[in-house]
Amino acid sequence: MLVSLAIRDVVLIERLDLAFDGGLSVFTGETGAGKSILLDSLGLVLGARADSGLVRHGQPQLAVTAQIDLSPAHPARALLAEQGIAAESELVLRRVVTADGRSRAFVNDQPVSVGLLRQIGDGLVEIHGQFESHGLLDSTTHLGVLDAFGALIPLATSTAQAWRGWREAAKARSEAEALLLKSRAEEETLRTAATDLEGLGPKLGEDTSLAERRAMLMNGEKLIEALNAAQSALSGRGEVETSLRSAQRALERVADRAGDRLGPVIAALDRAAVETAEAVALLDRASADIDLDPRALETVEERLFALRAAARKHGTDVDGLVALQRDLAHRLSQLEGGGEDLTRLARSEQAARLAYLEAARTLSKARTEAAGRLDAAVAAELPPLKLDRAAFHTRVAARAEADWGADGLDGVEFLVATNPGTPPSPLGKIASGGELSRFMLALKVILAGISSTPTIVFDEVDSGIGGAVAAAVGDRLAQLGSRLQVLVVTHSPQVAARGGRHYRVAKRDAEGGRVSTTVDALDSSARREEIARMLAGESITDQARAAADSLMAG
């Protein structure tokens, strides 16, 4: 929900700070007072295209800041997380445009691209104006809207899972088929390589073990010399272990006369003797492992160099030769077996395709039924909005197989015929801005329960209507406001009277003979006067005030 909007130096607005509540808020004022500037400012902070002409004359830049109350489950949180932006309970969007046309965007004081700002803004506020609109006018959103309206998300999810299963099975079959064809073309080369590797017999870890043994054999004389010196030191002038044990036994004979003082010493001597014995054993084993025979070094080097040469030849490392040998054996097995794996994968692919078609056709049937319910619900909303000659139709059309996807077999589009006998056209092709806004209002009333967009803005949704029709528009806006935050720019007293909060937009003379746009939140008395002005014009009569009271009471 939009909590506040701060505007600085936008056309006629020098400084403006607005606070908003939930429900229905209305903006009224004379034509040309600057209501469109408010919408332009809101559009800017939501990522609309910047225009340097919006910068107030004589100022270096404009700035617009919007504070949004972000619900815990709103989809924008996932988008923010992807960008590494902390998603707190309140989101602050800011847009700065300089007089030379440069634009900067910020989310929670972190600089972002205008494209990202627009992505975030599209999910937070939906604007329906006289000449442009978002959201439902984008036909790519219609399929998702219909699924949400019809409570078809579980069916859509299972269809998407079946699609992924089919695609994975098709990929596996395609890769196996390509590999089999390649193997047939390279059969002689494969057999030669497999024979060579079979003769070589590579083993995992062999490269490392051979390299270590080679290094030891190359330095065998120095190693033997060092080992001999160590053994001499341990056994010279009496073995070290023997000396340690003698010292241990001497202390043990008098230990009971020294209290606890000699216990730790005896234990340390015991450990030292054990460790010394182990060291001597390890030295003996290491000495036995060192082979000074020059032929041993030659054998190790021949084996190591052969493995490394084979690895270079096949573009892998020595350990990779083991996997390569298995792969070659598998490919040759497939050739000899006539492609048994390919047959099995083709059967799996066909089964996955049938599973997808079953899920997708179930979803298509459910979509057709949901489309009928949506059409009926919208049709019931049209007559009170002076759209009784119009018709709304949800087209669910089968797509070509090349266009099937995770979302199923269907294309979905909302169509409208504004007059009997005329063919239905896409929703965005409605020529009249007022008719378009009323169609959008009817749809929004029906779809309010499934919308993730918390704020909707209507610009002059009452254009070209009055009386009972305007009252019907006001009633539906109030209904919508009971579930979402709704902001409406209106010239209709019937609509204005239904607002929970009323703002008056006006132009006033500022210092230096300049004109400035102001926006005032009206109390009940001022609101009555404004609605009376809308009814009577410049000369507000007692009858107009009484009529205003009647509208406000209704």
C-alpha positions in Angstrom: 0.0 0.0 0.0 1.2 3.5 -0.8 1.9 5.2 2.5 3.3 8.6 1.4 4.4 10.5 -1.7 6.9 13.4 -1.6 7.2 15.5 -4.7 9.9 18.2 -5.2 10.1 20.6 -8.2 7.8 18.8 -10.7 6.3 21.3 -13.1 4.0 23.4 -11.0 4.6 21.5 -7.8 7.4 23.1 -5.7 7.1 21.0 -2.5 4.4 18.5 -1.7 4.1 15.8 0.9 1.0 13.5 0.8 0.0 10.8 3.3 -2.4 8.1 2.3 -4.7 5.6 4.0 -6.2 2.4 2.8 -9.6 2.3 1.1 -10.8 4.8 -1.5 -9.2 8.2 -1.8 -10.4 10.8 -4.3 -8.7 13.8 -5.9 -10.8 16.6 -7.2 -10.2 20.1 -8.6 -10.7 22.4 -11.5 -9.5 21.3 -14.9 -5.8 22.3 -15.3 -5.2 22.5 -11.6 -2.4 19.9 -11.8 -4.0 16.5 -11.1 -2.2 15.0 -14.0 1.1 16.2 -12.5 0.4 14.0 -9.5 -0.1 11.0 -11.7 3.1 11.9 -13.7 5.0 12.1 -10.4 3.7 8.8 -9.2 4.5 7.3 -12.6 8.1 8.5 -12.4 8.8 6.9 -9.0 7.3 3.7 -10.3 9.8 3.6 -13.2 7.9 5.5 -16.0 10.0 7.1 -18.8 11.6 10.4 -17.6 11.1 13.7 -19.3 13.3 16.7 -18.5 10.3 18.9 -19.2 8.8 17.8 -15.9 11.6 19.6 -14.0 10.2 22.8 -12.5 11.5 25.9 -14.4 14.7 27.3 -12.9 15.5 24.2 -10.8 18.4 21.7 -11.4 16.4 18.6 -10.8 13.1 17.0 -9.6 12.8 14.3 -7.0 9.9 12.0 -6.2 9.9 9.6 -3.2 7.2 7.0 -2.4 7.0 5.0 0.8 5.3 1.6 0.4 4.0 -0.7 3.0 5.1 -4.1 1.7 3.2 -7.2 2.9 5.2 -10.2 3.9 3.9 -12.3 1.0 4.3 -9.7 -1.8 6.2 -11.0 -4.9 8.4 -7.9 -4.8 10.2 -9.4 -1.9 11.6 -12.2 -4.0 12.7 -9.7 -6.7 14.4 -7.5 -4.1 16.2 -10.6 -2.6 17.6 -11.5 -6.1 19.2 -8.0 -6.2 20.6 -8.2 -2.7 18.3 -5.5 -1.4 16.9 -5.9 2.1 13.1 -6.1 2.0 11.9 -4.5 5.1 8.3 -3.9 6.1 8.4 -0.5 4.4 9.9 0.1 0.9 11.2 3.5 -0.2 11.3 4.2 -3.9 13.0 7.4 -5.1 13.5 8.9 -8.6 15.6 11.9 -9.5 15.6 13.6 -12.9 17.9 16.5 -13.8 17.1 19.4 -16.1 19.4 17.9 -18.7 17.4 14.7 -18.8 19.6 12.4 -16.7 17.7 10.0 -14.4 18.6 8.1 -11.3 16.6 5.5 -9.4 16.9 4.2 -5.8 15.3 1.5 -3.8 15.8 1.7 0.0 18.6 4.2 -0.7 20.4 1.7 -3.0 20.9 2.8 -6.6 19.1 0.6 -9.1 18.4 0.6 -12.8 15.2 2.3 -14.0 14.2 -1.1 -15.4 14.4 -2.7 -12.0 12.4 0.2 -10.5 9.7 -0.4 -13.1 9.6 -4.1 -12.4 9.1 -3.4 -8.7 6.6 -0.6 -9.3 4.5 -2.7 -11.7 3.7 -5.0 -8.8 3.0 -2.3 -6.3 0.8 0.2 -8.1 -1.4 -0.2 -11.2 -2.4 3.0 -13.0 -5.4 3.2 -15.3 -5.4 6.5 -17.2 -7.2 8.1 -20.0 -4.5 7.4 -22.5 -2.4 4.7 -21.0 -2.8 1.7 -18.7 -0.8 -1.2 -17.4 -1.5 -4.6 -16.0 -4.5 -6.2 -17.6 -3.9 -4.4 -20.9 -0.8 -6.6 -21.3 -2.3 -9.7 -22.9 0.6 -11.8 -21.6 -0.9 -11.5 -18.1 -4.3 -12.8 -19.0 -3.5 -16.5 -18.7 -2.2 -16.1 -15.2 -5.2 -13.9 -14.3 -7.6 -16.5 -15.5 -5.8 -19.3 -13.6 -5.9 -17.3 -10.4 -9.6 -16.4 -10.9 -10.5 -20.1 -11.5 -8.3 -21.4 -8.6 -6.4 -23.3 -11.2 -2.9 -22.8 -9.8 -2.5 -26.4 -8.5 -3.4 -27.7 -12.0 -1.1 -25.2 -13.6 1.7 -26.2 -11.3 1.3 -29.9 -12.1 1.2 -29.1 -15.8 4.5 -27.2 -15.5 6.1 -30.1 -13.7 4.9 -32.5 -16.4 6.3 -30.1 -19.0 9.7 -30.1 -17.3 9.7 -33.9 -17.1 8.9 -34.1 -20.9 11.6 -31.6 -21.8 14.2 -33.5 -19.7 13.2 -36.8 -21.3 13.4 -35.3 -24.8 16.8 -33.8 -24.1 18.1 -37.2 -22.8 16.8 -39.0 -25.9 18.2 -36.3 -28.2 21.6 -36.4 -26.6 21.6 -40.2 -26.8 20.6 -40.2 -30.4 23.3 -37.6 -31.3 25.9 -39.7 -29.4 24.9 -42.9 -31.2 25.2 -41.2 -34.6 28.5 -39.8 -33.7 29.7 -43.2 -32.4 28.7 -44.9 -35.7 30.7 -42.3 -37.6 33.7 -42.8 -35.3 33.5 -46.5 -34.6 37.0 -47.4 -35.9 38.5 -44.6 -33.8 36.5 -45.6 -30.8 37.6 -49.2 -31.0 41.3 -48.3 -31.3 41.1 -45.9 -28.4 39.2 -48.5 -26.3 41.8 -51.2 -27.1 44.7 -48.8 -26.2 43.1 -47.9 -22.9 42.2 -51.5 -22.0 45.9 -52.4 -22.5 47.0 -49.4 -20.5 44.5 -50.2 -17.6 44.5 -46.7 -15.9 43.5 -46.6 -12.2 42.2 -43.8 -10.1 44.9 -42.0 -8.1 47.7 -43.7 -10.1 49.2 -40.5 -11.4 49.7 -39.2 -7.8 51.1 -42.5 -6.4 53.5 -43.0 -9.4 54.7 -39.4 -9.2 55.4 -39.8 -5.4 57.3 -43.1 -6.0 59.3 -41.6 -8.9 60.4 -38.7 -6.6 61.4 -41.1 -3.9 63.4 -43.3 -6.3 65.1 -40.3 -7.8 66.3 -39.3 -4.4 66.8 -42.8 -3.1 70.5 -42.5 -2.1 69.9 -39.3 -0.1 66.8 -40.9 1.6 68.8 -44.0 2.6 71.6 -41.9 4.0 69.1 -39.9 6.1 67.3 -43.0 7.3 70.6 -44.7 8.2 71.6 -41.7 10.2 68.3 -41.7 12.1 68.6 -45.4 12.8 72.1 -44.9 14.1 71.1 -42.1 16.4 68.3 -44.2 17.9 70.5 -47.3 18.3 73.9 -45.8 19.0 75.5 -46.1 22.4 72.7 -48.3 23.5 69.2 -48.1 22.1 67.2 -45.1 23.0 64.2 -47.3 23.9 66.3 -49.4 26.2 67.6 -46.3 28.0 64.1 -45.0 28.4 62.9 -48.3 29.8 65.9 -48.4 32.2 65.1 -44.9 33.5 61.4 -45.8 33.9 62.2 -49.0 35.9 64.7 -47.1 38.2 62.0 -44.5 39.1 59.3 -47.2 39.5 61.4 -48.8 42.3 61.3 -45.6 44.4 58.0 -44.1 43.3 56.1 -45.1 46.4 58.5 -43.0 48.5 58.1 -39.8 46.5 54.4 -39.4 46.8 52.8 -38.2 43.5 55.9 -36.5 42.2 57.3 -39.3 40.1 54.0 -40.5 38.5 53.9 -38.0 35.7 57.6 -38.6 34.9 57.2 -42.4 34.7 54.2 -41.9 32.5 56.1 -39.6 30.2 59.0 -42.0 30.0 56.6 -44.8 29.1 55.0 -42.8 26.3 58.5 -41.8 25.0 59.5 -45.4 24.9 56.4 -46.5 23.0 56.8 -43.7 20.5 60.5 -44.5 20.0 59.7 -48.1 19.3 57.1 -47.1 16.7 59.5 -44.6 15.1 62.1 -47.4 14.8 59.6 -49.7 13.2 58.5 -47.0 10.7 62.1 -46.3 9.8 62.7 -50.0 9.1 59.6 -50.1 6.9 60.6 -46.9 5.0 64.1 -48.3 4.4 62.6 -51.5 3.0 60.4 -49.5 0.6 63.2 -47.7 -1.0 64.5 -49.6 -4.0 67.8 -48.4 -5.4 67.6 -50.6 -8.4 67.8 -48.3 -11.5 65.4 -50.5 -13.3 62.6 -49.8 -10.7 62.9 -46.1 -11.5 62.8 -46.8 -15.2 59.7 -48.9 -14.8 57.9 -46.3 -12.8 58.8 -43.5 -15.3 57.7 -45.5 -18.3 54.3 -46.2 -16.7 53.8 -42.6 -15.5 54.8 -41.1 -18.9 52.6 -43.5 -20.8 49.6 -42.5 -18.7 50.2 -38.8 -19.1 50.7 -39.2 -22.8 47.4 -40.9 -23.1 45.7 -38.2 -21.0 47.1 -35.5 -23.3 46.0 -37.3 -26.4 42.4 -37.5 -25.1 42.3 -34.0 -23.6 41.9 -35.1 -20.0 43.9 -35.9 -16.9 45.1 -39.3 -15.8 42.1 -39.9 -13.5 39.9 -38.9 -16.4 41.1 -41.9 -18.4 39.2 -44.2 -16.1 35.9 -42.4 -16.9 36.8 -42.2 -20.6 37.4 -46.0 -20.7 34.0 -46.6 -19.2 32.4 -44.2 -21.7 34.1 -45.8 -24.7 33.0 -49.2 -23.5 29.4 -47.9 -23.2 29.4 -46.4 -26.6 30.7 -49.5 -28.2 28.2 -51.6 -26.3 25.4 -49.4 -27.7 26.7 -49.9 -31.2 26.8 -53.6 -30.7 23.4 -53.7 -29.1 21.7 -51.6 -31.8 21.0 -48.6 -29.6 19.0 -50.3 -26.8 19.4 -47.2 -24.6 18.0 -45.0 -27.3 14.9 -47.2 -27.6 14.4 -47.0 -23.9 14.9 -43.2 -23.8 12.4 -42.8 -26.7 9.8 -44.8 -24.8 10.4 -42.6 -21.7 10.1 -39.5 -23.8 6.8 -40.6 -25.3 5.4 -41.5 -21.8 6.5 -38.1 -20.5 4.8 -36.4 -23.5 1.5 -38.2 -22.8 1.7 -37.3 -19.1 2.1 -33.6 -20.1 -0.8 -33.8 -22.5 -3.0 -35.3 -20.0 -2.2 -32.6 -17.4 -2.4 -29.8 -20.0 -5.7 -31.0 -21.4 -7.2 -31.1 -17.9 -6.0 -27.6 -17.4 -7.4 -26.4 -20.7 -10.8 -27.8 -19.9 -10.8 -26.1 -16.5 -9.7 -22.8 -18.1 -12.6 -22.9 -20.6 -15.0 -23.4 -17.7 -13.4 -20.6 -15.7 -13.5 -18.3 -18.7 -17.3 -18.8 -18.9 -17.6 -17.9 -15.2 -15.4 -14.8 -15.6 -17.4 -13.6 -18.7 -20.6 -14.0 -16.8 -19.3 -12.1 -13.8 -18.0 -9.2 -15.9 -21.2 -9.1 -17.9 -23.2 -8.5 -14.7 -21.0 -5.5 -13.9 -21.3 -3.8 -17.3 -24.9 -2.5 -17.5 -24.7 -0.3 -14.3 -21.5 1.2 -15.8 -23.3 2.3 -19.0 -21.6 -0.5 -20.9 -24.8 -2.5 -21.4 -24.2 -2.7 -25.2 -20.7 -4.0 -24.8 -19.7 -7.6 -24.4 -16.6 -9.1 -22.7 -15.2 -12.5 -23.8 -12.3 -14.5 -22.6 -10.8 -16.4 -25.5 -9.0 -19.6 -24.7 -7.4 -20.8 -27.9 -5.3 -23.9 -28.6 -1.7 -23.0 -29.6 0.4 -24.8 -32.1 2.6 -27.6 -30.7 5.7 -25.4 -31.3 4.2 -22.9 -28.8 3.3 -25.4 -26.1 5.0 -24.6 -22.8 5.1 -25.0 -19.1 1.9 -22.9 -19.0 0.0 -25.4 -21.1 -1.5 -25.7 -24.5 -3.6 -22.5 -24.5 -3.3 -18.8 -25.3 -5.7 -16.6 -23.3 -6.8 -13.1 -24.2 -9.5 -10.8 -22.9 -11.6 -9.4 -25.7 -14.2 -6.7 -25.8 -17.0 -5.7 -28.3 -18.2 -2.2 -27.5 -21.2 -2.4 -29.8 -23.5 -5.2 -30.9 -22.5 -6.8 -34.2 -18.9 -5.6 -34.0 -16.2 -8.3 -33.7 -14.4 -8.5 -30.4 -11.1 -6.8 -30.1 -8.3 -6.9 -27.5 -9.0 -5.0 -24.4 -6.4 -2.4 -25.1 -8.0 -1.5 -28.4 -11.0 0.3 -26.8 -10.9 3.8 -28.3 -12.6 5.7 -25.5 -10.5 6.3 -22.4 -13.6 6.5 -20.2 -15.0 3.2 -21.5 -11.6 1.6 -21.0 -11.4 2.8 -17.4 -14.9 1.5 -16.7 -14.0 -1.9 -18.2 -10.9 -2.0 -16.1 -13.0 -1.1 -13.1 -15.5 -3.9 -13.8 -12.6 -6.4 -14.1 -10.9 -5.1 -11.0 -14.0 -5.5 -8.9 -14.3 -9.1 -10.1 -10.6 -9.9 -9.7 -9.8 -7.9 -6.5 -9.6 -11.1 -4.4 -6.7 -12.5 -6.5 -4.7 -9.4 -7.1 -1.2 -9.1 -5.7 -1.1 -5.4 -6.5 -2.2 -3.5 -3.4 -2.8 -0.1 -5.0 -4.9 0.9 -8.0 -5.1 4.4 -9.5 -8.0 5.5 -11.8 -7.7 8.7 -13.8 -11.2 10.1 -14.6 -12.9 6.7 -14.7 -16.2 8.7 -14.7 -15.4 10.5 -18.0 -18.5 11.2 -20.1 -21.0 9.8 -17.5 -23.1 11.3 -14.8 -26.2 10.6 -12.7 -27.0 7.0 -11.9 -24.0 5.7 -13.9 -21.6 7.9 -12.0 -23.2 6.7 -8.8 -22.7 3.1 -9.9 -19.0 3.8 -10.6 -18.6 5.3 -7.2 -20.3 2.3 -5.6 -17.9 -0.1 -7.4 -14.9 2.0 -6.5 -16.0 1.9 -2.9 -16.4 -1.9 -3.1 -12.9 -2.2 -4.6 -11.6 0.1 -1.8 -12.9 -2.2 0.8 -10.3 -4.8 -0.4 -7.5 -2.7 -2.0 -6.1 0.8 -1.8 -7.8 2.9 -4.6 -6.9 6.4 -5.7 -9.2 8.1 -8.1 -8.9 11.4 -10.0 -12.5 12.5 -10.6 -14.8 15.3 -11.8 -17.9 13.4 -10.6 -19.5 14.5 -7.3 -21.2 11.1 -7.0 -17.7 9.4 -7.1 -16.1 12.0 -4.9 -18.8 11.5 -2.2 -17.9 7.8 -1.8 -14.2 8.6 -0.9 -13.0 7.7 2.5 -10.4 10.5 2.1 -10.8 13.6 -0.1 -7.9 15.7 -1.6 -8.5 19.0 -3.4 -6.0 20.0 -6.1 -5.7 23.7 -6.8 -3.4 26.3 -8.4 -2.3 29.2 -6.3 -0.1 32.3 -6.9 3.3 31.9 -5.4 6.1 34.4 -4.7 7.4 36.2 -7.7 4.2 35.9 -9.7 4.7 32.2 -10.2 1.9 29.7 -10.1 2.1 26.6 -7.8 0.0 23.5 -7.5 -1.2 22.6 -4.0 -3.0 19.5 -2.6 -5.1 19.8 0.5 -6.6 17.0 2.5 -10.2 18.1 3.3 -12.1 17.7 6.5 -15.8 17.0 6.4 -16.9 20.6 6.2 -14.4 21.5 3.4 -15.3 18.2 1.6 -19.0 19.2 1.7 -18.1 22.6 0.0 -16.0 20.9 -2.6 -18.7 18.4 -3.6 -21.2 21.3 -3.7 -18.9 23.2 -6.0 -18.7 20.2 -8.2 -22.5 20.1 -8.3 -23.2 23.8 -8.8 -20.1 25.4 -10.3 -18.6 28.6 -9.1 -21.8 29.8 -7.2 -22.4 27.4 -4.4 -26.0 27.4 -3.4 -27.8 26.0 -0.3 -29.4 23.5 -2.6 -26.0 22.3 -3.8 -24.9 21.9 -0.2 -28.0 19.9 0.6 -27.4 17.7 -2.4 -23.8 17.3 -1.3 -25.0 16.2 2.2 -27.3 13.7 0.5 -24.6 12.2 -1.6 -22.2 12.0 1.3 -24.9 10.4 3.5 -25.6 7.8 0.8 
